[in-house]
Every structure is written in structure tokens, then in C-alpha cells.
């Protein structure tokens, strides 16, 4: 069982897409927020705001209000992207690479749907 866990952990490490951590974080987590915590909180807040702004943009009945909300939504998306890039650059955000067979299967499944589109 131990060997199987080690193999799974090794495979997960091979599938992880990340930069090495910058070493700026404390070794022991304390109740105080560090730079990663602040940026992570801001990124989560940006995602939450973007969800609400999406609804507001869809439902804005006045063209000028729609345009202004859309501009704010775009700025929110750009801000979130910048925070994500910073976190990824510092090794604070990790991604898991998907198995190529799963990607191929999903592609085949959904590519068949394109024939059903009305346009």
C-alpha cells in the first residue's frame, strides 16, 4: 500500500504545472496574513465580483449603463488575470496537467456536437 501511495504521489508531481516557490513565505503559518494570503484573497474577491458583474451586464436595460458595467467587468477580469499570473510566477498557484487520453476523449465527445449547431 505504501508503494502505491508513493507511485500516485510521484505521478501527481509529474502532472503538476508550477514554478518553484519564491521562498518569501514564512516556514510556519501564523494567524497573520502574508503576501500570498492577501493576493489569494484579492483573487477570490475579483472572481466573486466578476460573477455579479456578469449578471449586471446581462440585465442592464440602459445602453450607457451596460457599456460602463462591461468596462468594469473587463477591468475586473484583467485584474484577476494579473493576480493569477503573479501567484503562478511566485509558485503560489499550481495546476494539474490532464492525461492526454482524457483530453482526446472529451474532444471527440464534444466535437460531434458541432454538427447540431444551427449556424
N, C-alpha and C positions, 0 to 999 in steps of 0.2 A: 504494500500500500504506500509506503514512504517513497519508493522509487517512482510509482505512478504520479504521486503529487509533485515530485521533483521534475518529472518529464513535462507535466502540464505547466508548471511554473516556468520552465525553460522555454516551452513553446509560446507562452504568453509574452515573455520578454522579447522573443523574436518578432512577435506581431505588434509590439508597442512602437509607436512612432512618437519620439520625443527628443528634445535636446537635453543635455545634462543640466542639472540644476546649477544655478549660479553660485551657490554657497553663501548667499546673503541672508538666508533664513536661520533662525536660531535652531540649535540641535534639539532642544526640549521645548515643546509647545507650552506656552503660558497663556493665561487668560487675556493678555494684551494682544491686540491685533497687530500683525506685521504687514509688510508691503503686499505679500501675496493675498492675505485676507482682505485688505482694502480693495485691491483690484478685482478679486473674485466677487466681492460684494457689489462693486460697481457694475461688473459684467452681468451679474444676475439681475440687478435693478434695470439695466438697459434692456435686457430681454423682456422683462415684465412690462416696461414702458412701451416697447415695440408692439407687443400683443395688443395693448389698449389703444395705441395709436392706429394700428391696422383697422380696428373696428371703427374708430372715429373717422378715418379717411373714407372707408366704405360707405358710412352713413351720413357724411356731410352733405347737406342739401344745397348749400350755397357754394358757388364755384370758387370764390376767393378764399373761403374758409377751407375748402377741400385742398386747394393749392398750398395754403400755408401749413396745414396739417401734414400734407405729403412731404413738404420740405423738412419739417421737424422729424418726421419718420425716417427720411433718408439720413439726416444728421445723426439720429439715434443709432441706425444701423452702422454707419461709418464709425461712430464712437465705439460701439460694441466690437466691431472688427479690429479696431486699433488695440483695444484692451486684450482681445484674444491673441493677436499677433505678439504683443508684449509678453503675455503669460507663456505662450508657446516658446518664444525666443529664450526666456529665462528658465525653461524646463518645468514650469508650473502647470502646464496643461498637456496631457498625454492623450494620444489617440490610439485606437486599436485597428490594425490593418485587418481587413476581411479576407477570408480564404477565397482564392480566385474561382474555385468551383461554385461557391455560393453566389459570387457576382455574376458568373456566366449563367447560372440557373435563373436568377432574378431578371437578367437582361432578356433571356429567351421568353420568360413568362410575360413580361410587360411589353416587349416589342410586338407581340402578337396583337396587343390591344390597339395599336395604332391604326389597324385596318378598320376599327369600329368608330373612329373619329368622324364626325360629319363634315369635316373640311379637309 
